Amino acid sequence: MTFVDSSAFIAQLDHDEANHLDAKRLWNVLVDSNEELLSTNYVVVETYAVLQRKLGMDGVIAFSTNLLPLVELAWVDERTHSEAVRTFIEANRRWLSVVDCTSFRIMQHLGIPNVFCFDPHFAEQGFNILKP
């Protein structure tokens, strides 16, 4: 199973992203190999917000129609949310997000070592960032 972060979703849809071609290439490899893909409802909300700002509703619709149906969602419960917020506040780092901390918690809880992302925070937490 591979966790998918918003940075991967956004890079696939935004042609101006530096990692656009790598994101498309790796997505195709994962989908073609029938890899189980998992994300969270928090990542989806973050992705919607960024895509709407950068690409408008066409980007949101492309995400909802073409990518999201291939990904299983883990819904963040109250306990995971509280743990992630505590981690976020304790980290006291400007560019680390509560969504990232929630993703770390879900991945740890489910024992998922691999992540499709372009965010170095995942490697800092000991996760394996997949390369195309």
C-alpha positions, 0 to 999 in steps of 0.5 A: 500500500502507498500513501498519496499526499496532496503534493503528488495530486497537485503535481499531476494536475498542474503542468507548471509544477516542477514535478509534473512529469515525474508525478504523472510517470509514477502515478501511471506505474502505481496504477498499472501495477494495481498498487493500493493507494490510500489518502485521507479526507484531510489531504483531499480537502487540502488538495481541493483548496490548492487546486481551486486557487491554482487551477480553478474548478476545472482542476478540482473536477479533474481531481475528483473525476480522474484521480480520486476514484482510484484512491481509498480514503481513511477518514480522520477520527477525533483521536487521530486529529488530536494527536496530529494537532499536538504533534503539529504544535510541539513541532513548532515549524512554520512549513509543517502542516497539521495535514502532514502530521495527520498523514504521519499518524495515519501511516504509522497507525496502518504501518504504511512505509511508502508515500507518493509525495514531493514533501521532504517532511515525510522522509524526515519522519522515516517514510520512504518517498517513492521515486519515478 
